Amino acid sequence: MSAATRLAELGLALPAVPAPAGAYVPALRQGGLVYTSGQLPFVDGALPMTGKVGGAVDAEQAKEAARTCALNAIAAAAEAAGGLDNIVQVVKVTGFVASEPSFTGQPGVINGASELLGEVFGDAGRHARSAVGVAALPLDSPVEVEIVVAVR
């Protein structure tokens, strides 16, 4: 089953890739790989929540935000790859979690992104990953995700 079909079965659609907010591109293809810039959990151009995880944002809310980040990253990667079905493997996921000092559940938060990638790409969604706690993210976002994918 294709990734596009799985995405539709999940009731999801790829969002429009937003214009960069700085001097970068949303995704860049180099040979057989596409690297995305960090994606925030924008929905219709707005952040649905802001703040630190373990404080204003709880871990479950942040996990859902990471899922949204992954959907945005898929959209950016698909655009650079010439279409969603040109993505053949998710290689690496890096997730950043804006965390209160005592919060240590970053891997659980980034599971939101990892789980969505598995749902969309099946076995090709299995990937290496880093989940990193940080003091702050752009626009006070609670989470940011970037991916590297192999493409045809």
N, C-alpha and C positions, 0 to 999 in steps of 0.2 A: 504494500500500500504506500502511496506517495505521501510525502510530508504535507503537501497541499490538501490532500484528502483527510489526513489525520487532523490537521488544523481545523478544517471545516467540521469534522465530527465532534471536535471539542467545543464547537460553537464560537470559534475565534476567527478573527480576520487580522491580517497584518495591517498595522496602522501606517499612516503616511510617515515617512522619515523626515523629522524636523530639520530645518536649516541649522547649521552649526552656530553656536553662540560665540564662537571665537575663531582663531586662525587654525582650523583643522577641518577634516572631512569626517562624515559619520562612519565611513568604512573605506578600507583601501585593499584592493586586490594586489597581491604580489605572487606571481606564479600561480601555484595551485592552492594558495591560502588566501583567505579574506580575514583581515583584522578589523574589529569594530572599535570605535572610540567608546569610552564609558557611556552607558545609557542610563538615564534616570527614569523613574517610574511615571513618566508623563502619560496622562490620559486626556485626549482632546486638548493638548497643549498646556495642561496645568498639572501641578503636583497635587495628588489627592490628600497628601499629608506631609508634614515637615516635623523635624525634631530628631532627637537622639533615641535610639533603641535602648530599652531598659529605663526610659524616662517617659517622655511624651508619647512615644510610639512603643507598643508592646511587640513582642517577638512574632506573634501570629500576623499582625498587621504588616510588619516588615517582611515576613516571608511572602505575603501576597504582593507586596511592592516589588520584591525581587523577581517574582513571576512576571510582573508587568515589564520590568527592566529587560528580562530575557525575551519577551515578545518584541519589544522595541529593538533589541539587538538582532533578532532574527530578521526583522524587516530591513534593517540597515545592511546586514550581510547578504540578504537575498537581492537587494537592489544592486550591490556591487558584483554579485555573482551572475547577474543576468536572469534571475528567477529563483524561487524557493527550491525547486526540484533540481537545481544545479549544485545544491549543498549536499555533499556526500558523507561528511563526518564532522561532528563537533569535536574539536581537538582539545581546546582549553577554555575554561571559564575562570575569570577572576572577579570576585565579588568584594565590594567594600561596604562596610556597615558602620555608619556613624553611631558610636556607642557611648553610653554612659560609662564612666570608669570601671564600675563593678560588673558590667555586662560581659559575659563570656560565651554567649550562644551564637556567635557569628556563623558557624557551620550550619546550624539549623535554619537560620534566616536564608542563607544562600541556597539551601535545599529547594526553596521555591523556584529558583532559576533552573537548577539541575533537573528537578522533576518535570518542569514544563518541557525542557529540551528532550528528555526521554520520551515524554508523551507524543511530541511532534515527530521526532526522528527515529523512534524505536532504538534498536541496538546502535545505530549510527549517532545517537545522542549521548552515548557513554563518552566521558571526557575526563581529562585531568582537571584539577581545580585548586584554587586558593581562595580562602575566605578570610578577609583581613578586617580587623577593627580599626577605625580611624576616629580622630577627634571631631572632624567636620567634613561635610561634602558640599559641593556647589548647591546654592539656593536652599541650604539647610535640608536637603534631601536625606532621608534615613538610609538609603541604599543606592548603590551604583553597580552595574554589571557590564563587563566587556567579555567578548568571546572571540575565539579564533576558530575558523571552520575551514575544512578542506573542500575544494570545489572541483567540478569537472570543467 
